[in-house]
Structure formats: C-alpha cells, structure tokens
C-alpha cells in the first residue's frame, strides 16, 4: 500500500513539473494521469473566473446577479466559436505531434491563431456596440439594463476569452498541459485580486460596482493571452512558432477551418440551448433566474475535473491516431470514462444530499437557495451516465471528427431538451422543475448516442 501511495504522489509531482513525455507508448494509466492532472487544474482555474465573479457580484443584489447571468448567456455563444476552433487546433497539433512533425504542428497553430484574432476583433466590436439590444433580446428588465456597462466591457473584451481558449488548445494538443495550467493560474490570480478591489473600491482603486468585475476579468484574461504568445514565440514547450509561420497559408487555413466550422456549430448548438434555458428561467422571475445562475455556476465549476479528464482523453486520441495506434486511443477513452463515472457518481450524491449547504456560500436568500437546490438535484441525477458521454464527445473531437458530436448535440439539445423544457415547464405547468427534468433527459440522450457512435469506430479513420 505504501508503495502504491508513493508511486501515486511521484506521478502527481511529475505531472505538475511537466516535461517531454511520449504519450503514444508506455503505461496508459500513467499517460492519462500525467495529462489529466494539469488539465483538470487548468479547467478548474477557468471555471474559477465565473465563481469569483458571481461571488463578489452577489453582494450587489439580485439585479446584478441577473445581469451576469444574461451577459454570460451571450458569452457562451462566443465560447462556441472559441471551442470549435480549439477542437480543430488540438486535433491538428496532436496528430502532427503523434507523427513526429512538430514543425508542421507549429505552422498549423499559427494559422489557427490568425483565424482566432480576426474572429475576436469582429465579435468584440459587435458586443461593444450592441450590448443593450442583445440584453433586451434576452428579456432584460430595466434594473438589469442599468448595468449595461458591465455587459459592454465583458462582451467587448470577449476576444481575450477566445484567444485564451485557443492558445491553450495548442499547448494541450502538443501535450504541454502544464504550460496551459500555469497560464490559467496567472490569469486567475490577477482576476481574483482585481475583482473585489474594482467592485468595492478597495485601497487606491475606484469603486466601479458591477462594471469592476468586468474590468478585472478582461485584464486577467488579457494578461494570460500575452503570456501564452510569449511562450509560443520563445519555444518554451513542444511548439515553437517562428516568424515565417505567421504568413497566411491558404491550404492550411482551409484544412483547419473545415473541422473548426463543424466544431463551432457543435458548441453553438449546445450553448445556444443553454441560452434558451436562461430565457425560459427568466419567465419565472428574478429569484428563479438567480437560483439557476448560482446553481449552474456551481455545476460548471464542480465538473471541471471531468472536462480536464476529457481533454486528456482527446489529446491521447489525437497523438495515438497520429502514431497509427487506434486501439490504444480507444482504450484511453474507455479508461477515462470509467474514472469519470466514479467521480461524477460521488459528486451527484453530494448534490442530492447537501445542495443548500453548497449554495449557501453564494447567497443567504431562502427563495434563491430553494431554486438553486432544485437545479443541482435534477441536473446531477444523470451524472453517472453522462460521464461516458463526455469522454466520447471529446474523443471524436480529438480525432478530428467534429461532425459526429454536432449531430449528437443537435438531437439531444434541440430535438429533446428545449421543446421538452418549455412543454414541461409551461404546457404541463411543472415550472422550473420541468425545465431541469428536460436537461437531465437531454444529457442521458447525449450519452446513449455517443456510445453508439463511438463503438462503430468511424472516428479512427478521421482525417485532420
């Protein structure tokens, strides 16, 4: 037992140190562990942005929390673009690393950054100019529209979020998970320090209220992006982007854009459905919306280890397919799914038994606590089944097959979730309870379809 414990801590220390590891050979559990630990910490740090923001903003009242909810429901559409391009980038870089061709990986990474920079500028400009109109479309009340400065800052600065996702996708695909983790640490430390100072006017900082949260978040993410660009230029990891790599290459741009567009649509389908759920939740009033906002933030933060594990599985899939080892790629996904089911099963039990205790960290309003607890209990009811679905979806993306998850999301979220959520909530008058039940059924649908498609094995022949 002592030897097992020693080997475990030795592997953890190695994972946090980083280094050049061949993920296409050797013990599969060890490879998964070395990638998963820093990726879990990376994704936890990204989610911590949202938790920190809502923690401090919650002190400003229900309208402030609702403003964050509606703004973030628009930001998730930006995340759709960022993640879609990230899927394609990770798959391309991982495949080239598996083929032992880091120079081509760097050239493809540079082209992805060019696409991301242009997209960031366009989306940020739209958000900055049309923030009030966008909030109005989401059903914002007059109290929420008073906080439009926050929305302008966050939506106008969303390019920092997009580039943060994209550049870390390069490091993950290369297997430099520790670098991606450190970037998020830096960005989060800056955000955590600035948020309370700018919201409440601590020390020499001006008191900006809810707008201060937006400023702190954009500065934190922007600092992370600058650090990422410096790392890629200096060649600190496996990817070293040289000046010549930045020259636009039409063939490479098309090669990366094809699966990226599928990936964008894939995430857009999923995130737009969550935007639709916010719209449905808003029909039940500010209290229900606040409870939903806090509940979803807790859920997204708590399942970050699962997303980190799925990112590790995606990298293993891409690199092992590049090394012509599809059986090892498949085994990695099933192994990751098993570990994820254990984790999410335990988390589901905690959410079922102690939701009020967890949510009490963010609010002491009884009605908001009750609404948030309902959210946690219903959505976590399908966690054990969804554990495998998460791994399969990311495995497809890691292979460069972004079309299959797109089809799955379309069926689960727009054929099942949204129509059923509205019908149960309003037609059958179940209220928020009906909406959350529809979410659980949709996640179960994702898992069933993902496993069926995965077992067919077509993803092993995907070209990226």
C-alpha positions in Angstrom: 0.0 0.0 0.0 2.8 2.3 0.9 4.5 1.7 -2.5 1.3 2.4 -4.4 0.9 5.7 -2.5 4.5 6.6 -3.2 4.1 5.9 -6.9 0.9 8.0 -7.0 2.5 11.0 -5.4 5.5 10.6 -7.6 3.3 10.7 -10.7 1.4 13.7 -9.4 4.7 15.6 -8.9 5.9 14.6 -12.4 2.6 15.8 -13.9 2.9 19.2 -12.2 6.5 19.6 -13.2 5.8 18.9 -16.8 8.4 17.7 -19.3 8.6 15.8 -22.6 6.7 12.5 -22.3 5.8 10.1 -25.2 2.1 9.6 -24.7 1.9 7.1 -27.6 3.9 4.4 -25.6 4.1 3.0 -22.1 1.5 2.6 -19.4 -1.8 4.1 -20.4 -3.0 4.9 -16.9 0.2 6.8 -16.3 -0.1 8.8 -19.6 -3.7 9.6 -18.7 -2.7 10.8 -15.2 0.2 12.9 -16.4 -2.1 14.7 -18.9 -5.3 14.8 -16.7 -3.9 16.4 -13.5 -2.7 19.7 -15.1 -5.7 19.8 -17.5 -8.1 19.4 -14.5 -6.3 22.2 -12.7 -6.4 24.3 -15.9 -10.2 23.9 -16.4 -10.8 24.4 -12.7 -9.0 27.7 -13.0 -11.1 28.8 -16.0 -14.3 28.0 -14.1 -12.9 29.8 -11.1 -13.3 33.0 -13.1 -17.0 32.6 -13.1 -17.2 31.6 -9.5 -15.1 34.5 -8.3 -17.2 36.9 -10.4 -20.6 35.7 -9.1 -19.3 35.5 -5.5 -18.5 39.2 -5.4 -21.3 40.4 -7.7 -23.8 38.5 -5.5 -23.1 41.1 -2.8 -24.7 43.7 -5.1 -28.2 42.2 -5.2 -30.4 40.1 -7.5 -30.4 42.5 -10.4 -26.6 42.4 -10.5 -26.6 38.6 -10.5 -29.2 38.5 -13.2 -27.1 40.9 -15.3 -24.2 38.5 -15.0 -26.5 35.6 -16.0 -27.8 37.2 -19.1 -24.4 38.5 -20.2 -22.8 35.1 -19.7 -25.6 33.5 -21.7 -24.4 35.7 -24.6 -20.7 35.0 -23.9 -21.3 31.3 -24.2 -22.0 31.9 -27.9 -18.5 33.4 -28.2 -17.3 30.3 -26.4 -18.9 28.3 -29.2 -16.6 29.9 -31.7 -13.6 29.6 -29.4 -14.1 25.9 -28.6 -14.9 25.0 -32.2 -11.6 26.4 -33.4 -9.9 24.9 -30.3 -11.2 21.4 -31.2 -9.7 21.6 -34.7 -6.5 23.1 -33.4 -6.0 20.5 -30.7 -6.7 17.7 -33.1 -4.3 19.1 -35.8 -1.5 19.7 -33.3 -1.9 16.4 -31.5 -1.9 14.4 -34.8 1.2 16.1 -36.1 3.0 15.6 -32.7 2.0 11.9 -32.9 3.5 11.8 -36.4 6.7 13.3 -35.0 6.3 16.5 -37.1 6.4 19.5 -34.6 7.3 22.0 -37.4 4.0 21.3 -39.2 2.2 21.5 -35.9 3.6 25.0 -35.3 2.6 26.1 -38.8 -1.0 24.9 -38.2 -1.1 26.5 -34.7 -0.1 29.9 -36.2 -2.8 29.7 -38.8 -5.4 29.0 -36.0 -4.2 32.0 -34.1 -4.7 34.2 -37.1 -8.3 32.9 -37.5 -8.9 33.5 -33.8 -7.5 37.1 -33.9 -9.8 38.1 -36.7 -12.8 36.4 -35.1 -12.1 38.0 -31.7 -12.0 41.5 -33.2 -15.3 41.2 -35.1 -17.2 39.6 -32.2 -15.8 42.1 -29.7 -16.9 45.0 -31.8 -20.4 43.7 -32.1 -20.7 43.1 -28.4 -19.4 46.5 -27.5 -21.8 48.4 -29.8 -25.0 46.3 -29.4 -24.8 45.2 -25.8 -28.1 46.9 -24.8 -30.0 45.4 -27.7 -28.6 42.0 -27.0 -29.7 42.1 -23.4 -33.1 43.3 -24.5 -33.5 40.2 -26.7 -32.7 38.1 -23.6 -35.6 39.6 -21.7 -33.6 42.1 -19.5 -35.6 44.1 -17.0 -35.0 47.9 -16.5 -33.0 47.0 -13.4 -30.7 44.8 -15.5 -30.3 47.3 -18.3 -28.9 49.8 -15.7 -25.9 47.6 -15.5 -25.2 47.6 -19.3 -21.7 49.0 -18.8 -20.7 45.6 -17.3 -22.1 43.8 -20.4 -20.3 46.2 -22.8 -17.0 45.5 -21.1 -17.4 41.7 -21.0 -18.8 41.4 -24.5 -16.3 43.9 -25.9 -13.4 42.2 -24.3 -14.5 38.6 -25.1 -11.6 38.3 -27.6 -9.4 37.7 -24.6 -11.5 34.7 -23.6 -11.4 33.4 -27.2 -7.7 33.7 -27.5 -7.1 32.2 -24.1 -9.1 29.0 -25.1 -7.4 28.8 -28.5 -3.8 29.2 -27.4 -4.2 26.7 -24.6 -5.6 24.3 -27.1 -2.3 24.4 -28.9 -0.4 23.5 -25.7 -2.9 20.7 -24.9 -2.6 19.2 -28.3 1.2 19.2 -28.0 1.0 17.5 -24.6 2.2 20.6 -22.8 -0.7 20.5 -20.3 1.4 22.1 -17.5 2.0 25.2 -19.6 -1.7 25.6 -20.2 -2.4 25.2 -16.5 0.2 27.8 -15.5 -1.4 30.3 -17.9 -4.8 30.0 -16.2 -3.1 30.3 -12.8 -1.6 33.6 -13.8 -4.9 34.9 -15.3 -6.9 33.8 -12.2 -4.6 35.4 -9.7 -4.9 38.7 -11.4 -8.7 38.4 -11.7 -9.1 37.4 -8.0 -7.0 40.3 -6.9 -8.7 42.9 -9.1 -12.3 41.9 -8.8 -13.0 43.0 -5.2 -10.8 46.0 -5.5 -12.6 47.4 -8.5 -16.1 46.4 -7.4 -15.9 47.9 -3.9 -13.2 50.5 -4.4 -10.6 49.0 -2.0 -7.5 50.9 -1.4 -6.5 53.2 -4.2 -8.9 51.6 -6.7 -12.1 53.3 -7.9 -15.4 51.9 -6.9 -16.9 50.7 -10.2 -19.6 48.3 -8.9 -20.6 45.5 -11.2 -18.5 47.1 -14.0 -15.4 46.5 -11.9 -16.0 42.8 -12.2 -15.9 43.0 -16.0 -12.7 45.1 -16.0 -10.9 42.7 -13.7 -11.9 39.7 -15.7 -10.8 41.2 -19.0 -7.5 42.3 -17.6 -6.9 38.9 -16.1 -7.6 37.0 -19.3 -5.7 39.5 -21.4 -2.6 39.0 -19.2 -2.8 35.3 -19.7 -3.0 35.8 -23.5 0.2 37.9 -23.6 1.9 35.2 -21.6 0.8 32.5 -24.0 2.1 34.4 -27.0 5.4 34.9 -25.3 5.7 31.2 -24.6 4.9 30.2 -28.2 7.4 32.7 -29.5 10.2 31.5 -27.1 9.6 27.8 -27.8 9.2 27.0 -24.1 7.2 23.9 -24.9 7.0 21.5 -27.8 5.6 24.2 -30.1 7.8 27.0 -31.3 6.1 29.4 -33.7 8.6 31.3 -35.8 8.1 34.5 -37.8 7.7 32.6 -41.0 4.8 30.5 -39.6 2.6 33.6 -39.2 2.4 34.1 -43.0 -1.2 33.2 -44.1 -1.3 29.8 -45.8 -4.5 29.2 -47.7 -4.2 25.4 -47.8 -3.6 25.2 -44.0 -6.3 27.7 -43.2 -8.8 25.7 -45.2 -7.6 22.4 -43.6 -8.1 23.8 -40.1 -11.3 25.7 -40.8 -13.3 22.7 -42.2 -13.4 20.8 -38.9 -13.4 24.1 -37.0 -16.7 25.2 -38.5 -18.3 21.9 -37.6 -16.9 22.3 -34.1 -18.2 25.8 -33.8 -21.7 24.7 -34.8 -21.4 21.7 -32.4 -20.8 24.0 -29.4 -23.2 26.7 -30.7 -26.0 24.1 -30.7 -25.2 23.2 -27.1 -24.5 26.7 -25.7 -27.5 28.2 -27.6 -29.7 25.6 -25.9 -28.4 26.9 -22.5 -29.1 30.4 -23.6 -32.6 29.2 -24.4 -32.9 27.7 -20.9 -31.9 31.1 -19.4 -34.7 32.6 -21.4 -37.1 30.1 -20.0 -35.8 30.5 -16.5 -36.3 34.3 -16.8 -40.1 33.7 -17.3 -40.3 32.6 -13.7 -38.8 35.9 -12.3 -35.6 37.2 -10.9 -35.5 34.8 -7.9 -35.7 31.7 -10.1 -33.1 33.2 -12.5 -30.7 34.0 -9.7 -31.1 30.4 -8.3 -30.5 29.0 -11.8 -27.4 31.2 -12.2 -25.8 30.2 -9.0 -26.7 26.5 -9.5 -25.2 26.4 -13.0 -22.1 28.1 -11.8 -21.6 25.5 -9.1 -22.3 22.7 -11.6 -19.8 24.1 -14.1 -17.1 24.5 -11.5 -17.6 21.1 -9.9 -17.5 19.1 -13.1 -14.3 20.8 -14.3 -12.2 17.7 -13.3 -14.4 15.8 -15.8 -13.7 18.3 -18.6 -10.0 18.2 -17.8 -10.1 14.4 -18.0 -11.9 14.5 -21.3 -9.3 17.0 -22.7 -6.6 14.5 -21.7 -8.5 11.7 -23.5 -8.8 13.9 -26.6 -5.0 14.6 -26.6 -4.3 10.8 -26.2 -6.7 10.0 -29.1 -5.1 12.6 -31.4 -1.5 11.7 -30.7 -2.1 7.9 -30.8 -4.0 8.1 -34.1 -1.1 10.1 -35.4 1.2 7.3 -34.3 -1.0 4.7 -36.0 -2.2 3.2 -32.7 -6.0 3.4 -32.8 -6.5 0.5 -30.3 -4.5 2.5 -27.7 -6.6 5.6 -28.5 -9.9 3.7 -27.9 -8.6 2.1 -24.7 -7.7 5.5 -23.4 -11.3 6.8 -23.8 -12.9 3.8 -22.1 -10.5 4.1 -19.2 -11.2 7.8 -18.9 -14.9 7.2 -18.9 -14.7 4.7 -16.1 -12.7 7.1 -13.9 -15.2 9.9 -14.7 -18.2 7.8 -13.8 -16.7 7.2 -10.3 -16.1 10.9 -9.8 -19.4 12.2 -11.1 -21.3 9.5 -9.2 -19.8 10.7 -6.0 -20.5 14.4 -6.9 -24.1 13.5 -7.7 -24.6 12.1 -4.2 -23.2 15.3 -2.6 -25.6 17.4 -4.7 -28.6 15.3 -3.9 -27.9 15.4 -0.1 -26.3 18.8 0.6 -27.3 21.3 -2.1 -28.3 24.1 0.3 -25.0 23.9 2.2 -23.1 24.3 -1.0 -25.2 27.1 -2.4 -25.2 28.9 1.0 -21.7 30.1 0.2 -23.1 32.4 -2.5 -26.4 33.6 -1.0 -28.5 33.6 2.2 -31.8 34.3 0.5 -34.1 31.3 1.2 -36.0 31.5 -2.1 -32.8 31.7 -4.2 -31.4 28.7 -2.2 -34.5 26.7 -2.9 -34.4 27.4 -6.6 -30.7 26.6 -6.8 -31.1 23.4 -4.9 -33.7 22.2 -7.3 -31.3 22.9 -10.2 -28.5 20.9 -8.6 -30.6 17.8 -7.7 -32.3 17.4 -11.1 -29.3 18.1 -13.3 -26.9 15.8 -11.3 -29.4 12.9 -11.4 -27.9 11.7 -14.8 -24.2 12.3 -14.0 -23.1 8.6 -13.9 -24.5 8.0 -17.5 -23.3 11.4 -18.7 -19.7 10.5 -17.6 -19.1 8.3 -20.6 -20.9 10.7 -23.0 -18.5 13.5 -22.1 -15.5 11.3 -22.9 -16.9 10.0 -26.2 -17.7 13.5 -27.5 -14.2 14.8 -26.8 -12.7 11.6 -28.3 -14.4 12.4 -31.6 -13.1 16.0 -31.4 -9.6 14.8 -30.6 -9.7 12.6 -33.7 -10.8 15.5 -35.9 -14.3 14.1 -36.3 -16.2 17.2 -35.2 -19.3 16.3 -37.3 -20.4 13.4 -35.1 -20.7 15.4 -31.9 -22.5 18.1 -33.8 -25.2 15.6 -34.8 -25.5 14.3 -31.3 -25.8 17.8 -29.8 -28.5 18.8 -32.4 -30.7 15.8 -31.4 -30.1 16.0 -27.7 -30.5 19.7 -27.1 -32.8 20.9 -29.9 -35.0 17.9 -30.6 -35.2 16.8 -26.9 -34.1 19.5 -24.4 -35.6 22.8 -25.5 -39.0 21.6 -26.7 -39.4 19.4 -23.7 -38.2 22.1 -21.2 -40.8 24.5 -22.5 -43.6 21.9 -22.7 -43.0 20.5 -19.2 -42.4 24.0 -17.6 -45.4 25.8 -19.2 -47.8 23.5 -21.0 -47.9 20.9 -18.2 -47.2 23.7 -15.6 -44.3 21.9 -13.8 -42.4 25.2 -13.7 -38.6 25.2 -13.2 -38.9 21.5 -12.1 -40.0 20.6 -15.6 -37.2 22.6 -17.2 -34.5 20.8 -15.1 -36.0 17.4 -15.8 -35.7 18.1 -19.5 -32.0 18.9 -19.0 -31.4 15.6 -17.3 -33.1 13.6 -20.1 -31.1 15.5 -22.8 -27.8 14.6 -21.1 -28.9 11.0 -21.0 -29.6 11.2 -24.7 -26.1 12.5 -25.3 -24.6 9.5 -23.6 -26.6 6.9 -25.4 -25.9 8.3 -28.8 -22.2 9.0 -28.1 -21.6 5.4 -27.0 -23.4 4.0 -30.1 -21.4 6.1 -32.5 -18.1 5.5 -30.7 -18.5 1.7 -30.9 -18.9 2.0 -34.7 -15.3 3.1 -34.8 -15.5 5.5 -37.8 -13.7 8.2 -35.8 -10.5 6.2 -36.1 -10.4 7.0 -39.8 -11.0 10.7 -39.5 -8.6 12.9 -41.4 -7.2 16.2 -39.9 
